[in-house]
Amino acid sequence: MDNMNPNSSSGRFHRWFKRKHKHKQPDPYHDLDVLSDGDEDEDDCFMEDVYISSFEMDPCTSTNELRIFVGTWNVAGRSPVGSLAVDLHEWLKPQDAADIYVLGFQEIVPLKTRTVIGAEDPTEATNWNLLIGKTLNEKFGAPWLTPVLNPISCEDYQYVKVPDSERRASFSSITDSIRMRARSKTQRHQQLFLRGSKYKLMASKKMVGVFISVWMKKELLEKYCVSNGKVSSVACGIMGFLGNKGSVSVSMSIEGTSFCFIAAHLASGEKNGDEGRRNRQVSEIFKRTSFPRSAKDDDNPHPLTILGHDQIFWFGDLNYRLELEDNLARYLIKKQDWKALQEFDQLRKEQEDGGVFEGWREGNINFAPTYKYSSSNCNRYSGGLPNRSGEKQRTPAWCDRILWYGKGVKLLSYFRSESKFSDHRPVSALFSTQIEVMKSSNSRFLDKDTFPNVMPPEQIGPSGNKEEGKSTLLSLIVKDTEASSTHMQNL
């Protein structure tokens, strides 16, 4: 592991992390309207200010339980076609009916020069959202929701641009989003789907191949106040700022509890020192992810950074490897000795004192490494001895992981699915979480008053009025095209 420069931002981050159990945390929202660019002491003070807020109950609140399904899958640049609907159903297990589904994908587009440095194309994200929605709402499925057999091209949709006067900064691009609107031929089906579906799309964000999609039961939106939804993206790939690696994050509050979901794709490689690149990217994501306030927010303060949230879930192709010889790793896999294998796992070491994920938790891994399989439709790990011609030599590893941080979170299950769609296997975790609810509050409907950034689904359709240009968290795609293309033009 690389030595950490004590004067670097990563070094300061570590020192702050080590002190986190020694200090009583102040109000995480005090004097944080502007991020400081000051010296080391100011940075340390800022990090302490935004640390996880207390989950202590006050007499006017009670706790309710929510079940959250978190999943991650590197789909190796493949489009959602063919028999994937069966695989997705097996992965999401909609029959078990979690309250919230949070899905992170990596490589939903091939990581080629054109996709990495070009303008964002929402087509694949749209197709994935359509398939996810169809899977979660299969009881209410309509003919237009069939991307499995008929992938939808860019020409099939129009994208309504948000007026300049209504935009926020790119890192809060929910208000900077471009909303998908179906052709008139299919708009009636879309409205029926939105009104009758069991799950609603709350937030969606794509950065090159990294993609997050958050769905919530409709009945929760009628029962609880869901507010302050924001998204953020951090590109830290090639040259430190291209989007082939990095994270996309969603921040939202349910009643009095704030949630942050981070889908990440970190640096690959199993050579000595590659884990240092991953660690630096984690530190960059912590430092650069931001959810600033806006004039359109409600009066309740919301966390500005990842660590300001009550409950945090970090998941993705984190790419941490096993530090042992390939033949020994395969021997332990054959014996299914997961405990022995985990002794060599790099991410476990990063959860110990001084690691970038110190204090974060993960469930017991009782499944085989999820990477790298020889090819799609194959159950054999790539490489090995004797090495097959044309195959990449890779020591199997648990690259795909789900971590969490905060109070009021209980892991119910942690497992992998067996889809052969890509060279990774999807990984999932089911959580029971506690949220703070005001005892005196009645059921609340999600509307422009309780969630100012959301347009009610009844307004999504072919009306053609000015409402279509406004931002929405229930749109079927969130896109940041102009911010990305403008940045690249300035290179």
C-alpha positions in Angstrom: 0.0 0.0 0.0 1.2 3.5 -0.9 2.5 5.6 1.9 0.2 8.5 2.6 1.7 12.1 2.5 0.6 13.6 5.8 0.2 17.0 4.2 -2.0 15.8 1.3 -5.7 15.9 1.2 -5.8 12.2 1.6 -3.6 12.5 4.7 -5.8 15.1 6.2 -8.8 12.9 5.4 -7.2 10.0 7.4 -6.4 12.2 10.4 -10.0 13.4 10.4 -11.3 9.8 10.2 -9.1 8.7 13.1 -10.4 11.5 15.3 -14.1 10.9 14.5 -14.8 8.8 17.6 -13.0 11.3 19.9 -15.1 14.4 19.2 -18.7 15.3 19.8 -20.1 16.2 16.4 -21.4 19.8 16.0 -24.3 20.8 13.9 -23.5 19.4 10.5 -25.3 22.2 8.7 -23.7 25.2 10.5 -22.0 27.8 8.3 -21.5 25.4 5.4 -23.1 27.4 2.6 -19.7 27.9 1.0 -17.0 25.2 0.8 -13.8 26.5 2.2 -10.5 26.4 0.3 -8.5 27.3 3.3 -5.6 25.7 5.0 -5.3 22.4 6.7 -7.0 23.4 10.0 -10.0 24.8 8.0 -10.2 21.6 6.0 -10.2 19.5 9.2 -12.9 21.7 10.7 -15.0 21.3 7.6 -14.8 17.5 7.6 -15.8 17.3 11.3 -18.7 19.6 10.7 -20.2 17.4 8.0 -19.7 14.1 9.8 -22.7 11.8 10.3 -25.4 13.4 12.3 -26.8 11.8 15.5 -29.6 9.3 15.3 -30.8 10.1 18.8 -34.5 10.3 19.2 -36.4 13.3 20.4 -39.7 13.0 22.2 -41.7 14.2 19.2 -40.4 11.5 16.9 -40.8 7.8 16.4 -39.0 5.3 14.2 -40.4 3.3 11.3 -38.8 0.5 9.4 -37.9 0.5 5.7 -36.4 -2.3 3.6 -33.8 -1.2 1.1 -32.5 -3.4 -1.7 -29.0 -2.3 -2.9 -27.5 -3.9 -5.9 -24.4 -3.5 -8.1 -23.5 -5.0 -11.4 -20.8 -4.4 -14.0 -22.5 -5.3 -17.3 -19.3 -5.1 -19.4 -20.6 -2.6 -22.0 -23.6 -4.8 -23.0 -27.0 -3.4 -23.8 -30.1 -4.8 -22.0 -31.3 -7.2 -24.7 -32.1 -10.9 -25.2 -33.0 -13.0 -22.2 -31.9 -10.4 -19.6 -35.4 -9.9 -18.3 -35.2 -13.4 -16.6 -31.8 -12.5 -15.1 -33.0 -9.2 -13.8 -36.1 -10.8 -12.2 -33.8 -13.3 -10.4 -31.5 -10.5 -9.3 -34.1 -8.0 -8.0 -36.5 -10.6 -6.6 -39.5 -8.3 -6.8 -41.6 -10.9 -5.2 -39.9 -10.0 -1.9 -41.0 -6.4 -2.3 -38.4 -4.1 -0.8 -39.6 -0.6 -0.1 -36.7 1.0 -2.0 -34.5 -0.4 -4.8 -31.1 1.3 -5.3 -29.2 -0.1 -8.3 -25.7 0.8 -9.4 -24.3 -0.3 -12.7 -20.8 0.0 -14.2 -19.9 -0.1 -17.9 -23.4 0.3 -19.3 -21.5 1.5 -22.3 -18.1 0.2 -23.6 -15.3 2.3 -22.1 -13.9 3.5 -25.5 -12.5 6.9 -26.4 -15.7 8.0 -28.1 -17.9 7.2 -25.0 -15.4 8.5 -22.4 -14.7 12.0 -24.0 -17.9 12.5 -26.0 -21.2 14.0 -24.9 -23.4 11.8 -22.7 -25.8 9.6 -24.6 -28.9 8.7 -22.4 -30.0 5.8 -24.6 -28.6 2.9 -22.6 -29.6 4.5 -19.3 -33.1 4.9 -20.6 -33.2 1.2 -21.7 -32.0 0.0 -18.4 -34.6 2.1 -16.6 -37.3 0.8 -18.8 -36.3 -2.8 -18.1 -36.0 -2.2 -14.3 -39.4 -0.5 -14.3 -40.9 -3.4 -16.2 -39.4 -5.9 -13.8 -40.5 -4.2 -10.6 -43.9 -3.4 -12.0 -44.5 -6.5 -14.1 -48.1 -6.7 -12.9 -48.8 -3.4 -14.5 -46.5 -3.9 -17.5 -47.6 -2.3 -20.8 -46.5 -3.2 -24.4 -44.3 -0.1 -24.7 -42.1 -1.4 -21.9 -40.3 -4.0 -24.0 -36.7 -3.0 -24.4 -35.7 -6.6 -24.0 -37.0 -7.4 -27.5 -36.9 -4.0 -29.1 -34.1 -1.7 -27.7 -35.2 1.9 -28.0 -33.0 4.1 -30.1 -32.4 7.9 -29.6 -34.7 8.5 -32.6 -37.6 7.1 -30.7 -37.6 9.8 -28.0 -37.5 13.5 -27.7 -35.6 15.2 -24.9 -37.0 18.4 -23.4 -34.3 20.8 -22.5 -34.6 22.7 -19.2 -34.5 26.5 -19.7 -31.3 28.2 -18.7 -33.2 30.2 -16.1 -34.2 27.1 -14.2 -30.8 25.3 -14.1 -28.6 24.5 -11.1 -24.9 23.7 -11.2 -24.0 20.5 -12.9 -23.3 18.7 -9.7 -26.9 19.1 -8.7 -28.2 18.2 -12.1 -31.6 17.0 -11.1 -32.6 20.5 -12.0 -30.3 20.4 -15.0 -31.8 17.1 -16.2 -33.3 16.3 -19.6 -36.5 14.4 -19.3 -37.5 11.6 -21.7 -40.9 12.0 -23.4 -42.3 9.1 -25.4 -43.6 9.6 -28.9 -47.4 10.3 -29.2 -47.9 6.7 -30.1 -46.7 5.5 -26.7 -47.5 8.4 -24.4 -50.9 7.0 -23.3 -49.2 3.8 -22.2 -46.6 5.9 -20.3 -49.2 7.8 -18.3 -51.1 4.5 -17.5 -47.8 3.0 -16.3 -46.9 6.0 -14.1 -50.4 6.1 -12.5 -50.7 2.4 -12.0 -47.2 1.2 -11.2 -46.2 -0.1 -7.8 -42.7 1.5 -7.9 -41.8 5.1 -9.0 -38.4 6.2 -10.4 -37.1 8.7 -7.9 -33.6 9.5 -9.3 -31.3 8.4 -12.1 -27.9 9.6 -13.0 -25.4 8.5 -15.6 -21.7 9.4 -16.0 -20.2 7.6 -19.0 -20.6 4.0 -17.9 -21.5 4.5 -14.2 -25.2 4.6 -13.6 -27.5 4.8 -10.6 -31.2 4.2 -10.5 -33.4 4.7 -7.4 -37.0 3.4 -7.2 -39.5 3.7 -4.3 -42.9 2.1 -3.6 -45.7 4.5 -4.5 -47.3 3.9 -1.1 -44.3 5.4 0.6 -44.6 8.6 -1.3 -48.2 8.8 0.0 -47.2 8.0 3.6 -43.9 9.9 4.1 -42.4 13.3 3.2 -39.6 12.6 0.7 -37.6 15.7 0.1 -34.3 17.3 -1.0 -33.4 14.9 -3.8 -30.1 15.7 -5.4 -27.5 14.0 -7.5 -23.8 14.4 -7.8 -21.1 13.0 -10.1 -17.3 12.8 -9.6 -15.1 11.9 -12.5 -11.6 10.7 -11.4 -10.5 8.4 -14.2 -7.9 9.1 -16.9 -5.8 12.1 -16.0 -7.8 12.4 -12.8 -10.9 13.9 -14.2 -12.4 11.8 -17.1 -15.5 9.7 -16.4 -14.3 6.3 -17.2 -13.9 5.9 -13.4 -15.6 7.7 -10.6 -19.0 7.8 -8.9 -22.6 9.0 -9.2 -24.5 9.7 -6.0 -28.0 10.4 -4.9 -29.0 12.3 -1.7 -32.5 12.3 -0.4 -34.4 12.6 2.9 -37.3 10.5 4.1 -39.0 12.3 6.9 -36.2 13.2 9.4 -33.6 10.7 8.1 -31.1 11.5 5.3 -29.8 8.9 2.9 -26.8 8.9 0.5 -26.3 6.3 -2.2 -22.9 6.2 -4.0 -22.4 4.0 -7.0 -18.7 3.8 -7.9 -16.3 2.3 -10.4 -12.7 2.4 -9.2 -9.4 1.9 -10.9 -8.7 -1.7 -12.1 -5.5 -3.7 -11.9 -3.9 -6.3 -9.6 -0.3 -5.1 -9.7 1.4 -3.8 -6.6 0.4 -0.2 -6.1 -3.0 -0.4 -8.0 -4.8 -0.5 -4.7 -3.2 2.9 -3.9 -4.9 4.3 -7.0 -8.3 3.0 -5.8 -7.7 4.5 -2.4 -6.9 7.9 -3.9 -10.1 7.8 -5.9 -12.1 7.0 -2.8 -10.7 10.0 -1.1 -11.4 12.2 -4.1 -15.0 11.0 -4.2 -15.4 11.8 -0.5 -13.9 15.2 -1.1 -15.6 16.3 -4.3 -19.1 14.9 -3.9 -21.3 17.8 -3.0 -25.1 18.5 -2.7 -25.3 22.2 -2.4 -28.4 24.1 -1.3 -30.6 25.8 -3.7 -33.3 28.5 -3.6 -35.8 25.8 -4.5 -35.0 23.6 -1.5 -37.4 23.4 1.4 -36.7 25.0 4.7 -35.3 21.8 6.3 -31.5 21.7 6.1 -30.0 18.8 4.2 -26.5 17.3 4.2 -24.0 18.9 1.9 -21.5 16.0 1.6 -21.5 12.2 1.7 -20.5 12.0 5.4 -23.2 14.4 6.5 -26.0 11.9 5.9 -27.5 9.6 8.5 -27.3 6.5 6.5 -24.8 5.9 3.7 -24.5 3.1 1.2 -21.4 2.8 -1.0 -21.5 0.1 -3.7 -20.1 -0.8 -7.1 -17.2 -2.4 -9.0 -14.6 -1.2 -6.4 -12.0 -3.4 -8.0 -10.1 -4.4 -4.8 -8.3 -7.7 -5.4 -6.9 -10.7 -3.5 -3.2 -10.4 -2.6 -2.1 -14.0 -3.1 -1.0 -16.2 -5.9 -3.5 -17.2 -8.5 -3.2 -20.9 -8.0 -3.7 -20.6 -4.3 -6.7 -18.4 -4.8 -8.3 -20.9 -7.1 -7.5 -23.7 -4.7 -9.4 -21.9 -1.9 -12.3 -21.1 -4.2 -12.5 -24.8 -5.1 -12.7 -25.6 -1.4 -15.2 -22.8 -0.8 -13.1 -21.6 2.0 -14.3 -18.0 1.9 -13.0 -17.1 5.3 -9.5 -18.0 4.5 -9.7 -16.2 1.1 -10.9 -13.0 2.8 -7.7 -12.8 4.8 -6.1 -11.6 1.5 -8.8 -9.2 0.5 -7.6 -5.6 0.0 -10.9 -4.0 0.8 -11.1 -5.7 4.2 -7.7 -4.1 5.0 -9.1 -0.7 4.0 -11.9 -1.1 6.6 -9.3 -1.4 9.4 -7.5 1.4 11.2 -6.0 3.9 8.8 -7.8 2.6 5.7 -10.0 4.8 3.5 -13.1 2.8 4.6 -12.2 2.7 8.2 -15.4 2.2 10.2 -17.5 1.1 7.3 -19.3 -2.2 7.4 -19.9 -5.0 5.0 -21.8 -8.3 5.4 -20.1 -11.7 5.7 -19.1 -12.9 2.2 -20.4 -16.4 1.8 -20.2 -16.5 -2.0 -17.6 -17.0 -4.6 -15.6 -14.1 -6.1 -17.6 -12.2 -8.7 -14.8 -11.5 -11.2 -13.4 -12.3 -13.8 -15.4 -14.9 -15.7 -14.0 -16.1 -19.0 -16.8 -14.6 -21.0 -20.6 -14.2 -21.0 -22.5 -17.4 -20.8 -19.6 -19.0 -19.0 -19.2 -20.2 -15.4 -15.4 -20.5 -15.6 -12.9 -17.9 -14.3 -10.7 -16.4 -16.9 -7.1 -17.6 -17.1 -5.7 -20.2 -14.7 -3.2 -22.9 -15.4 -2.8 -23.9 -18.2 -3.8 -20.6 -19.6 -6.1 -20.7 -22.6 -5.2 -18.8 -25.7 -6.6 -15.3 -25.9 -7.8 -15.2 -22.3 -6.8 -12.6 -19.8 -4.9 -13.9 -16.8 -6.8 -12.6 -13.8 -6.8 -13.8 -10.2 -10.5 -14.1 -9.2 -11.6 -11.5 -6.7 -14.6 -9.9 -5.0 -14.5 -6.7 -7.1 -18.3 -6.0 -6.7 -19.1 -4.9 -3.1 -21.7 -3.1 -1.0 -20.7 -1.2 2.2 -22.7 0.9 4.6 -22.2 3.5 7.3 -24.4 5.1 9.9 -26.9 4.2 12.6 -30.2 2.5 12.2 -29.1 0.1 9.5 -29.3 -3.7 9.8 -28.2 -6.1 7.1 -30.7 -8.9 6.3 -28.9 -10.6 3.5 -25.8 -10.3 1.2 -25.6 -12.5 -1.9 -24.6 -12.7 -5.5 -26.7 -13.7 -8.4 -25.8 -16.1 -11.2 -26.5 -14.2 -14.4 -24.0 -15.0 -17.1 -24.7 -11.7 -18.9 -21.2 -10.3 -18.3 -17.8 -11.3 -16.9 -19.0 -10.0 -13.5 -21.8 -11.5 -11.3 -24.3 -9.1 -9.8 -24.2 -8.6 -6.0 -27.1 -7.5 -3.7 -27.8 -6.6 -0.1 -31.1 -6.3 1.6 -31.2 -3.8 4.6 -33.7 -3.0 7.3 -33.3 0.7 8.1 -34.9 3.0 10.7 -36.2 6.4 9.8 -37.3 9.2 12.1 -40.9 10.2 11.7 -42.7 13.1 13.4 -45.4 11.7 15.7 -47.8 14.4 14.9 -47.3 14.2 11.1 -50.1 12.8 9.0 -49.7 11.0 5.7 -48.2 13.3 3.1 -48.4 13.1 -0.6 -45.4 13.7 -2.8 -46.0 16.9 -4.6 -44.4 20.3 -5.4 -44.8 21.4 -1.8 -43.3 18.4 0.0 -40.6 17.8 -2.7 -40.2 21.1 -4.6 -38.0 19.4 -7.3 -40.6 16.9 -8.3 -43.4 17.1 -10.8 -46.4 14.9 -10.0 -46.5 12.0 -12.4 -49.9 13.1 -13.7 -48.2 16.1 -15.3 -45.8 13.9 -17.3 -47.3 13.5 -20.7 -48.1 15.0 -24.0 -49.7 18.2 -22.8 -47.0 20.3 -24.4 -47.3 23.1 -21.8 -44.6 24.8 -19.9 -44.7 22.3 -17.1 -42.8 19.8 -19.4 -39.7 22.0 -19.2 -39.4 21.8 -15.4 -37.1 19.5 -13.5 -38.4 16.2 -12.1 -37.1 13.4 -10.0 -39.8 11.1 -11.4 -38.6 11.5 -15.0 -37.3 8.3 -16.7 -33.8 9.7 -17.2 -31.6 12.3 -15.6 -28.9 13.6 -17.9 -26.0 16.1 -17.7 -25.1 16.5 -21.3 -24.3 20.2 -21.6 -22.1 20.2 -18.4 -20.1 17.3 -19.7 -19.7 18.5 -23.3 -18.8 22.1 -22.2 -16.2 20.7 -19.8 -14.7 18.6 -22.6 -14.7 21.6 -25.1 -12.6 23.5 -22.6 -9.9 20.8 -22.4 
